[in-house]
Amino acid sequence: MTSQGTDNEVGTVFADRYRVVAVIGRGGMASVYRAEDQVLGRTVALKVFRTTLADADDIKRQTDEIRMLATLNHPSLVTLFDAVASDDASAFLVMEFVDGPDLRHVLDAGEMDAATAALLGADVADALQYVHEQGVVHRDVKPANILVPNERQQSTGPRAKLADFGIARLVDGAHHTATGSVIGTANYLSPEQALGKPLTAASDVYSLGLVILECLTGRRAFPGSALESAAARVTRDPELPDTLPDGWENLLTAMTHREPEARPSAGEVAFMLRQLAAVPVATEVLEPTRELQAVPMPAHPVTAPTEMMDAANTAGASAVGTAAAGIAAAAGTATAPALPTQPPAGSATAPTSARPQQNRRRRALVAGGIGALLVAAVIAILIWVNAPPPATPPVQYPAVEGDLGTHLEQLQKTVEP
């Protein structure tokens, strides 16, 4: 560190690395600065403890605790990056920088609406549940330790971030317990905390209940001096106004119960707060503006176009196969037996009695050919009607001479598209 003391102004460099850019705030225990990490090139927050209240040796003795706190990672938790103890007896913490005021300054403008208070409290309760599962108790839940990010950050992240997580436990070493000091802010202490009893996660739930109550009313539940405020919560419960929205009284009564075992967990608090923040939808919006008529559905499933084409192709192939078999059969029955290549001996031509039989055979052959061609033409028409237009020109049939060929040409023209 280039200069001594903890109330350093802009330009001071801590640990030859963190240059102070602005003073965020000062309290009785420490000063908080906005600084630039000159090694990683990022903005951080430095919390520098006063040497009269924090001994650098306390941090040195709790290296394991520091490492454990640095592993905590939650969207609603201000992350602790590092804890540094210098040889000149100064100690400071390096934390995530959140661009926005703390809840204490937000409440200076007065109370907030119930939905906003519920969502803000739910984010803090989520962070508490996370660290409680890691075995850590915050011990100092108060508006000054709840940061409210600006609207740009809220659009992509939580509405609130809990700062100084574990720091009270970190500095609450032998140096403090030996003098009987109580870590925490008197206005938000739990009854067991005010009595110096062992603390559990329920203590943080109690403190959060007081913070949420202040958000709804705009005033502290236990005002007065530190001694008066600490003594008040041991003898009475916080006063809940009759103007609280429905559901809030039961939740805040449970959170601020004087018996720790009777309080809900932080996770249960987060769930109930989000239930209270939910805005019911108007019933008229859900009612249809007109009666919808039911559309009758077909009694049988609709065949997909691809299935129809497959069926047509299958039918066409079957018809062609049947036609081919029919043509072959017709050709077989119409085929005349082999005639002698030469007339019988002593005759230049076939006998007269054999000519009528030959003529009948020729007529059967012609009729069979015409029938086969007609069957093929009908099949072609059916395939053309049920199938998409062919990508290739129509099939050209072989030329047939005579009247039969003329009729076939006319028939082919009638079936061409």
C-alpha positions in Angstrom: 0.0 0.0 0.0 1.5 3.3 -1.0 0.0 5.4 1.8 -1.0 4.7 5.4 -4.4 4.7 7.1 -7.8 3.5 6.1 -9.6 6.8 5.3 -7.6 7.3 2.1 -9.0 9.4 -0.7 -9.0 9.1 -4.5 -5.7 7.9 -6.0 -4.6 5.8 -3.1 -3.3 2.3 -4.2 -3.8 -0.6 -1.8 -1.5 -3.6 -2.0 0.2 -2.1 -5.1 -2.8 -3.2 -7.1 -6.1 -1.6 -6.2 -6.4 2.1 -7.0 -9.2 4.1 -5.3 -11.5 5.8 -7.7 -14.2 7.1 -5.3 -15.4 6.9 -1.7 -18.6 4.9 -1.5 -19.2 5.3 2.2 -17.8 5.3 5.7 -19.1 3.7 8.8 -17.9 3.2 12.4 -16.2 -0.1 11.5 -14.8 0.5 8.0 -14.7 2.6 4.9 -15.8 1.4 1.5 -14.2 2.5 -1.8 -14.7 1.9 -5.5 -11.4 0.9 -6.9 -9.8 -0.4 -10.1 -8.0 -3.7 -10.1 -4.9 -2.8 -12.1 -3.9 -6.4 -12.6 -7.2 -7.8 -13.9 -8.6 -4.5 -15.2 -12.0 -4.7 -13.4 -13.9 -2.5 -11.0 -14.1 -3.8 -7.4 -15.2 -2.6 -4.0 -12.7 -2.3 -1.2 -13.9 -2.5 2.5 -11.0 -1.2 4.6 -11.3 -1.9 8.3 -10.2 0.6 10.9 -7.2 -0.6 12.8 -8.9 0.2 16.1 -11.7 -2.3 15.4 -10.1 -5.0 13.3 -6.7 -6.5 13.8 -4.9 -7.8 10.7 -3.9 -10.8 12.7 -7.5 -11.9 13.0 -7.7 -12.2 9.2 -4.3 -13.9 9.0 -5.5 -16.5 11.6 -8.6 -17.3 9.5 -7.1 -18.1 6.1 -9.3 -21.2 5.7 -12.4 -19.1 6.5 -11.5 -16.5 3.9 -11.0 -19.2 1.3 -14.4 -20.7 2.1 -16.2 -17.4 1.9 -14.5 -16.7 -1.5 -16.0 -19.9 -2.9 -19.6 -18.7 -2.2 -21.3 -17.8 -5.5 -24.9 -16.8 -5.9 -26.7 -14.1 -8.1 -28.1 -12.3 -5.0 -24.8 -12.4 -3.1 -22.0 -9.8 -3.4 -19.0 -12.1 -4.1 -15.9 -11.9 -1.9 -12.8 -12.0 -4.1 -10.0 -11.7 -1.6 -9.0 -10.6 2.0 -5.7 -8.9 2.4 -3.8 -8.2 5.6 -0.8 -5.9 5.2 2.3 -5.8 7.3 1.3 -2.3 8.5 -1.6 -3.8 10.4 -4.2 -2.7 7.9 -6.8 -5.1 6.6 -9.3 -4.9 3.7 -11.6 -7.0 1.7 -11.9 -7.1 -2.1 -15.5 -7.6 -3.2 -17.7 -7.4 -6.3 -18.7 -3.9 -7.2 -22.5 -3.3 -7.5 -23.6 -0.2 -9.3 -26.4 1.1 -7.2 -27.4 2.4 -3.8 -27.9 0.4 -0.6 -31.3 -0.2 0.8 -30.7 2.3 3.6 -30.5 5.2 1.1 -33.5 3.9 -0.9 -35.6 3.9 2.3 -34.7 7.5 2.9 -37.4 8.3 0.3 -40.0 6.4 2.3 -41.7 3.0 2.3 -42.0 0.9 -0.9 -45.0 -0.9 -2.3 -45.7 -4.4 -1.1 -44.9 -6.2 -4.4 -41.4 -4.5 -4.7 -40.7 -5.3 -1.1 -41.7 -8.9 -1.6 -39.5 -9.4 -4.6 -36.5 -7.6 -3.0 -36.9 -9.7 0.1 -37.2 -12.9 -1.9 -33.8 -12.3 -3.6 -32.2 -11.7 -0.2 -33.8 -14.8 1.2 -32.5 -16.9 -1.7 -29.0 -15.7 -0.9 -29.5 -16.5 2.8 -30.7 -20.0 2.0 -27.7 -20.6 -0.2 -25.1 -19.6 2.4 -27.0 -21.3 5.2 -26.7 -24.6 3.3 -22.9 -23.9 3.3 -22.9 -23.6 7.0 -22.4 -19.8 7.1 -24.5 -17.3 9.1 -24.4 -13.6 8.0 -25.0 -12.1 11.5 -25.5 -8.5 10.2 -28.5 -8.4 7.8 -29.6 -4.8 7.6 -30.5 -2.2 4.9 -26.9 -0.9 4.7 -25.7 -4.4 3.7 -28.4 -4.9 1.0 -27.4 -3.3 -2.4 -30.0 -2.4 -5.0 -28.6 -2.6 -8.5 -29.6 0.0 -11.1 -32.4 -0.7 -13.5 -30.1 -1.9 -16.2 -28.6 -4.6 -14.0 -32.0 -5.5 -12.5 -33.3 -6.3 -16.1 -30.8 -9.2 -16.3 -30.3 -10.0 -12.6 -31.7 -9.9 -9.1 -33.4 -6.8 -7.5 -31.1 -7.0 -4.5 -27.7 -8.3 -3.5 -26.6 -9.1 0.0 -23.2 -7.7 0.9 -20.7 -8.4 3.6 -21.6 -12.1 3.7 -19.6 -13.8 6.4 -17.6 -10.7 7.1 -19.2 -10.3 10.6 -18.2 -13.9 11.3 -14.8 -13.3 9.7 -13.9 -10.4 12.0 -15.6 -11.9 15.0 -12.4 -13.7 16.2 -10.9 -14.1 19.6 -10.1 -10.4 19.7 -13.8 -9.4 19.7 -15.3 -12.2 21.8 -12.7 -11.6 24.5 -14.0 -8.1 25.1 -17.6 -9.1 24.9 -18.4 -7.2 21.7 -21.5 -8.0 19.8 -21.2 -8.1 16.1 -24.2 -6.6 14.2 -26.3 -3.5 14.1 -28.5 -3.1 17.2 -31.6 -2.1 15.3 -31.7 -5.4 13.5 -30.3 -7.9 16.0 -32.2 -11.1 16.8 -33.2 -11.8 20.4 -30.6 -14.5 20.8 -28.0 -12.3 19.2 -28.8 -9.5 21.7 -28.4 -12.0 24.6 -25.1 -13.3 23.3 -26.4 -16.8 22.7 -25.0 -19.1 19.9 -26.4 -18.1 16.5 -28.0 -20.2 13.8 -29.6 -19.5 10.4 -32.8 -18.5 12.2 -31.0 -15.3 13.4 -30.6 -14.1 9.8 -34.3 -14.8 9.1 -35.3 -12.6 12.1 -33.2 -9.7 10.9 -34.6 -10.0 7.4 -38.1 -9.8 8.9 -37.3 -6.5 10.5 -35.8 -5.2 7.2 -38.9 -6.2 5.2 -41.1 -4.6 7.9 -39.2 -1.4 7.5 -39.6 -1.5 3.7 -43.4 -1.7 4.2 -43.7 0.9 6.9 -40.8 3.3 6.3 -39.7 3.1 9.9 -37.6 0.9 12.1 -39.4 -1.6 14.4 -36.9 -1.1 17.3 -35.6 2.5 17.2 -33.6 4.2 19.9 -30.1 3.8 21.2 -28.2 0.5 20.8 -29.0 -0.6 24.4 -32.6 0.3 24.2 -33.1 -1.3 20.8 -31.3 -4.5 21.8 -33.3 -4.8 25.1 -36.7 -4.1 23.4 -36.7 -7.2 21.2 -35.9 -9.5 24.2 -39.1 -8.4 25.9 -41.6 -7.8 23.1 -42.4 -8.6 19.5 -42.3 -5.9 16.7 -45.5 -4.0 16.2 -47.3 -4.9 12.9 -49.6 -2.2 11.6 -53.2 -3.0 10.6 -52.6 -1.6 7.2 -50.4 -4.5 6.0 -51.7 -6.3 2.9 -53.3 -9.7 3.3 -50.9 -12.5 4.1 -48.1 -10.2 5.4 -49.0 -10.3 9.0 -48.7 -14.1 9.3 -45.3 -14.2 7.5 -43.7 -11.4 9.5 -45.1 -12.8 12.7 -43.4 -16.1 12.0 -40.1 -14.5 10.8 -39.8 -12.4 14.0 -40.9 -15.1 16.5 -38.7 -14.8 19.6 -38.1 -18.6 19.5 -35.6 -19.4 16.7 -37.1 -22.9 16.3 -40.5 -21.4 15.4 -39.2 -19.3 12.4 -39.4 -20.5 8.8 -36.2 -21.2 6.9 -34.9 -18.7 4.4 -36.0 -20.8 1.5 -39.5 -21.0 2.9 -39.5 -17.2 3.3 -38.4 -16.7 -0.3 -41.2 -19.0 -1.5 -43.9 -17.2 0.5 -42.6 -13.7 -0.5 -43.0 -14.6 -4.2 -46.5 -15.9 -3.5 -47.3 -12.5 -1.9 -45.7 -10.6 -4.9 -47.9 -12.5 -7.4 -50.5 -10.2 -9.0 -53.8 -12.0 -9.6 -55.2 -11.8 -13.1 -58.6 -10.2 -13.4 -61.4 -12.7 -13.9 -62.9 -10.9 -16.8 -59.7 -11.2 -18.8 -60.0 -15.0 -18.5 -63.6 -15.1 -19.7 -64.0 -15.5 -23.5 -65.7 -12.6 -25.3 -67.8 -15.0 -27.4 -68.8 -18.6 -27.3 -66.5 -20.7 -29.4 -68.2 -23.4 -31.6 -66.7 -26.8 -31.4 -65.3 -27.9 -34.7 -66.5 -31.5 -35.6 -63.5 -33.8 -36.1 -63.6 -36.6 -38.7 -64.5 -40.0 -37.5 -61.4 -41.5 -39.2 -57.8 -40.2 -39.1 -56.7 -37.9 -41.9 -54.3 -39.5 -44.3 -51.1 -37.5 -44.8 -50.4 -36.4 -48.4 -47.3 -38.6 -48.5 -49.3 -41.6 -47.4 -51.8 -40.9 -50.2 -49.1 -40.7 -52.8 -47.5 -44.0 -51.5 -50.9 -45.7 -51.8 -51.4 -44.4 -55.3 -48.0 -45.5 -56.4 -48.7 -49.0 -54.8 -52.0 -49.2 -56.5 -50.6 -48.1 -59.8 -47.8 -50.7 -59.6 -50.3 -53.4 -58.8 -52.5 -52.4 -61.7 -49.6 -52.4 -64.1 -48.5 -55.8 -62.9 -52.1 -57.1 -63.3 -52.3 -55.6 -66.8 -49.0 -57.1 -67.8 -50.2 -60.5 -66.6 -53.4 -60.0 -68.6 -51.6 -59.0 -71.7 -49.3 -62.0 -71.5 -52.3 -64.2 -71.0 -54.2 -62.7 -73.9 -51.1 -63.0 -76.1 -50.7 -66.6 -75.1 -54.3 -67.6 -76.0 -54.2 -65.7 -79.3 -51.0 -67.1 -80.5 -51.6 -69.4 -83.5 -50.0 -72.8 -83.8 -47.0 -73.0 -86.1 -48.1 -73.4 -89.8 -46.2 -75.6 -92.2 -43.6 -73.6 -94.1 -44.4 -75.5 -97.3 -47.7 -76.7 -98.7 -48.4 -80.4 -98.8 -47.0 -82.4 -101.6 -48.9 -82.0 -104.8 -50.5 -78.7 -103.8 -49.3 -75.2 -104.5 -51.5 -73.7 -101.6 -53.2 -74.8 -98.4 -56.4 -76.8 -98.8 -59.6 -74.7 -99.1 -61.1 -76.3 -96.0 -58.2 -75.0 -93.8 -58.8 -71.3 -94.8 -61.8 -70.5 -92.6 -59.9 -71.9 -89.6 -56.9 -69.7 -90.4 -59.2 -66.6 -90.7 -60.7 -67.3 -87.3 -57.2 -67.5 -85.8 -56.2 -64.2 -87.3 -59.4 -62.5 -86.0 -58.7 -63.9 -82.5 -55.2 -62.6 -82.6 -56.3 -59.1 -83.6 -59.0 -59.1 -81.0 -56.6 -60.2 -78.3 -54.2 -57.4 -79.3 -56.9 -54.8 -79.3 -58.1 -56.0 -75.8 -54.6 -55.9 -74.4 -54.1 -52.4 -75.8 -57.4 -51.2 -74.4 -56.5 -52.5 -70.9 -53.2 -50.7 -71.1 -54.9 -47.5 -72.1 -57.4 -47.6 -69.2 -54.5 -48.3 -66.8 -52.6 -45.3 -68.2 -55.7 -43.1 -67.7 -56.1 -44.2 -64.1 -52.4 -43.6 -63.3 -52.5 -40.2 -65.0 -55.6 -39.1 -63.0 -54.3 -40.2 -59.6 -50.6 -39.3 -60.0 -48.9 -35.9 -60.3 -48.0 -34.7 -63.9 -45.1 -36.8 -65.2 -41.8 -35.1 -65.4 -41.1 -36.8 -68.8 -43.1 -36.8 -72.0 -45.9 -39.3 -72.5 -45.0 -42.8 -73.5 -45.0 -43.3 -77.3 -46.7 -46.6 -78.3 -45.3 -48.6 -81.2 -46.8 -47.8 -84.6 -49.4 -50.3 -85.8 -50.4 -50.4 -89.5 -53.9 -50.6 -90.9 -57.3 -49.6 -89.3 -56.1 -51.0 -86.0 -53.3 -48.5 -85.9 -55.6 -45.6 -86.8 -58.0 -46.5 -83.9 -55.1 -46.8 -81.5 -53.8 -43.3 -82.5 -57.2 -41.8 -81.9 -57.4 -43.5 -78.5 -54.0 -42.3 -77.5 -54.9 -38.7 -78.4 -58.0 -38.8 -76.1 -55.9 -39.8 -73.1 -53.0 -37.4 -73.6 -53.1 -34.4 -71.2 
